[in-house]
Structures are given as structure tokens and as C-alpha cells.
């Protein structure tokens, strides 16, 4: 493995960092479908702009079961995480963050991906049901050249990080099927975190494509550890250029490169998780 540049997708380097007042409701199915444009050409094509960007998508369950300690701990650790992500990446890489929350409704924290230097965490509140399938559809609609990934510059494939504490209340497989047809999702780094006793790791593995990129947190201290491990490790791997060669010395295609990145992510997550100190915190679900 060598650190040579490969040609990767296109992302907006000039999006506004201004936030909406509160959250932005997700587009309706009709408008989302109209605005969605998956890659109908090479998903790794790019123009000759030298600076690359990396968008990290956080998909966060804000349903009623997250109310209380879970949501409080998540808000706290995300506030602490942002400065750590600011240190990730090379000098020629701009890291951006987009946060999609899902409960009864699906909402974006800000109207566009925000450069990490300008990003401020808006504390989340929990209520409603778990519309994970709707979140998958909304993410697919926004991960396109005419929406959240629309600027003519070189880009690393996105990082997509899902967090939830329960089973979806809608048809998540229908939403996941739509998301899986999106080339940004296909080439992106995917990881997931189950929170508490009710989270279904099998569902999360369907999303990431591998159990190695799924971890579980049963307490506040574990939640903080797992979020930081996944987010920082994903950003580090996602922002690295790499190529592969086979035994004959011939360069292997871009799809193999991204597959190798996803495999490396799983290996590093599992290694870091196994090295965590034993948790003595009170589990989330105690007394529920």
C-alpha cells in the first residue's frame, strides 16, 4: 500500500456555513425524488482542483427512547468530538460535517455540510418514533451532485456514521435498498453504533455491510469511547489517499481501494474497542 493520489468524488468547497434557525425539515418524498441524482457516470471522476474535501455524515436517532441520559451523553460527547475532528486530515483536506436526525420526522441540523472549523453542535432533543428508513431515503437524496455534494473539487468518498438505540419503526429495508443504489454510499466508509440493550446490531450490520464496523455502547462512558473511536478513526482513514497493487504489480481498481479502506476501518475499530478499559459505569437501561 502506498500513499498515492487516486481520483475520487466531487464535493462542495464553497457551501455556506450559516445555519438555519433551528432544524431544516427534510424534503417531502416528491421533492426529494426530484432533487436526487445518483451518479449516472463515473462516481470517482473529478476536476483538476487540487484541494480535497471529506464530508462526515452523522445519522442520529432522536426518537423518544433516546430521551434522558442517552441523549444527554450523546450531546456532550459530540460537543467534545468536534475539536478532535478538526485535527484530522492533511493540510490539503477540508473536513465538513452534516448531521441528519431521525424520529417521527427526518431533519438536518444545518442546511448544508459545514466546514469543521465553523461547525457548532446544536443540542438535540428526543421524542417520537424511529423512522430509520425515511432517514436512509433522505440521505440518498442529499448525497448527489445537485445537492450536498455538488462543488467541482476533488473529494474523498464520504464517511457515514449511524447511531441508534432501537429497532426501526418503518420499513428500513426499503430505505436501505434505495441508499444502496447511491454510488456515494457504495464507496463511502460506513460505521454504526448501537446504544443500550434494544439496539439491533444485525440491522446495523446490514447498513455498514460488515459486523466489524458495528460497535455497541451500554453506558455513558462506553458511548463516549465508541463515538470518538468510530468518528476519529473513520475520518483518519477516509482522508487518506491510497492505491493497491496485486501480486503482479498491476494497480487494482478504485472499488478495491475503497473496499480495502472499509476493511481497514473494521480492523482498527475492533482493535481499539478491544483495548478499552473495563466499563464500571451504570448501564443506560438500568431501572427502565
Secondary structure, DSSP 8 states (H G I E B T S, - for coil): -B-------B--SS------SS-EE---HHHHHHH----SS-TT---S---EEEEEEEEEE-SGGGTTHHHHHHHHHHHHHHHHHHT-S-TTEEEEEEEEEESSSEEESSSS-EETTT---------S---HHHHHHHHHHHSSTTTTS-SSSEE---EEEEEESS--SS-HHHHHHHHHT-HHHHHSEEEEEEESTT--HHHHHHHHS-GGGEEEE-BHHHHHHHHHHHHHHHHHHHT---B-B-TTS-B--HHHHHHHHHHHHHHHHHHHHHTS----S-BTTTT-
